[in-house]
Amino acid sequence: MTSPAEADTEVVQARRPQPRRGVSLRDAGPPIALVVVFGVFAALSPGFRTLSNVQNVLDAAAVLAVVTIGISFVLMMGSIDLSAPGIMGASAITVALLVANNRNDNDLGFVGIAVAVLLAAGLGCLSGLALVLLKVPSFMATLGVSAVGLGLATLLFAGVQPNIADPMLEGWAVERFLGLAHLTWIALGCVLLGWLVQRYSRLGRYAFAIGGAEEVLALSGVRVAPYKVAVFTLAGAFYGLAGVMVTSQLSAGLVQAGRGYDFSAITAAVVGGTLLTGGRGGILHSTVGVLLVTVLTNGLVQVGVSPYWQGGVQGLIVVAAVAAAVIPQRRRNQVTK
Amino acid sequence: MSTPVLAQPASDAPVVARPTVGQRLTSFMPVIALVVLLAALTVVDPGFFTLSSLTAAVRTAAPLVVLAAGATVVVLCGGIDLSIAALCSLATVFFALWLPDLGGLTTLAIVAVAGAIGALQGVAHVLLRIPSFIVTLGGMSIFSAIALVISDAGPIPVSDRGTTHWLTLYVAGVLPMAFVVALVVVAVVSLVLRLTPVGSWVRAIGYSESAARLAGSPVDLVKVGAFTLSGACAGLAAVMLVSRNFSGSPTMADNLLLPAVAAIVVGGTAITGGHGSLWRSLAGALVVTLLRVGLPIVGVPSAYEQILYGAIIVAAVALTLDRSKVLIIK
């Protein structure tokens, strides 16, 4: 009687740490890479290791971080989201037309920002609905929504660029608190919010579970569809905020505000360990990925590499990061799409 | 019905019959869409349905048709190729740079090199087991970077127009040579897929890769071949673009990526793989081009054009996707 009981407890004790150790080892990769890359650039370039440059890196990472948090929730579900350029463009123009600007007499201030974010959330919701109701794969649904968003933005743009005159929104990009621009603090707030949602809310937990095993979740009685729509809506809201942030940086609403952010955000998320297969990574992983990408971009310029190479280096890194992540399961994982 | 013993065929028949009616309709959907679109454009603007504007439309469509045709094979295998447009831009730069040295051989060299670059991506996808989305996403950034660096981020004029002159000719006075070449590419690849086992391999990989592997299909080889073809088509499209623009530029084809993907999907090729064909992509590319060229002609503002374009992509997928093959839509 005693020996099987002992054996049982032993098995339980022996099992528990194993997955944790595996997870922590795999999760440690991107932060270690970040520290190494940072160290290498700091050693190579005197301009890189200044405090003001570290502030620059953090400020430069702000918009990408907010977009990446949004896309991370979608990637955690195993879906993909290419709607960032369209949604950001629509929200950038909307906010520029609603706060004090040179096109009309609106001066809604904070309400204008909220409306822009709501519009963006609505567009995100549209992707989710197309996915759930029409059963269109997220790749195409979000591509379509991106085109709709760009169309809306062009419609509102109407040929005259809206320059903003709202002191608060303009101040976000310029004024500093503890050495960092207000936009950077907003991005940090978003990281915290995203992490809390991912960790403690049902939405975040289910997003993870949908990516891990949607069938199992559905079979255990969870209505998956509303949560999918909610995740796309949340992602849309984050893109909307990012569009507002770009408007603040440029002091003008542009249709192309979100250009290229879709693929940069996917790159950052994947480099950080939020894989496209779903159920892996998370907000903090993606944030590390954003920092890694931004440090590389900044560091390469500081070392004197032509800025034209930046995209190429990012491309190499994302391929290498995924290749490294897949190596442990090479034998098992026969199907790669 | 009178013989209850034969329960199996009786229950089978309606199951098979019902989808075929729907499938017949959906399989002609791209052509129907094309005809409806042409009719609508003609009704709104009778001046549209003339020989000269149709000729101009198919001439514009040629590079898109070639790009979409190559990428269709990758999509049929269940993958995606996001690098076609960037590779095409890079190839235009190569063309402009190599033309003075290689002369008449440049076209062949460009197609070969672009094919080799595509093969490289295929090998990375197969050997390192990286999803094609990531490989070609990385490829897209890398090719753009190389193109920017070697061209110094500006267009390179092509002064020797003799090499690409043949692409600007017209067959029988009306059909642009570039479009004929695009048709030949579609026809040859379709024939190869139909007449050789490659077609069944591609379809099998698209429907179920693990089953294809277990059945002994050369999965890895076919996938590398698909990416090679996709790259070579990007090279050919680059030559077409150079013949029209008389220059090579690092961003020349970048805005063709989403239209090419849209052409494949609007044509009814399932983005999940297996189901579809190159002819569908041809029809899809023509629909996309007509939308782009036709809507401004009949006076639709470009903003609504974008919105319509997005809605049509989503509607096309909703109509053409074969949901019985895909249980979970991601």
Interface residues (C-beta under 8 A of the other chain):
Chain A: M77 G78 S79 I80 G86 A130 L131 L134 K135 V136 P137 S138 F139 M140 A141 L143 G144 V145 S146 A147 V148 G149 L150 G151 L152 T154 L155 F157 E214 E215 F263 I266 T267 V270 L276 T277 G278 S306 Y308 W309 Q310 G311 G312 V313 Q314 G315 L316 V318 V319 V322 A323 V326 R330 N333 Q334 V335 T336 K337
Chain B: G78 G79 I80 A124 H125 V126 L128 R129 I130 P131 S132 F133 I134 V135 L137 G138 G139 M140 S141 I142 S144 A145 I146 L148 V149 A153 E209 S210 R213 L258 V261 A262 V265 I271 T272 G273 P301 S302 A303 Y304 E305 Q306 I307 L308 Y309 G310 A311 I313 V314 V317 A318 L321 R323 L327 I328 I329 K330
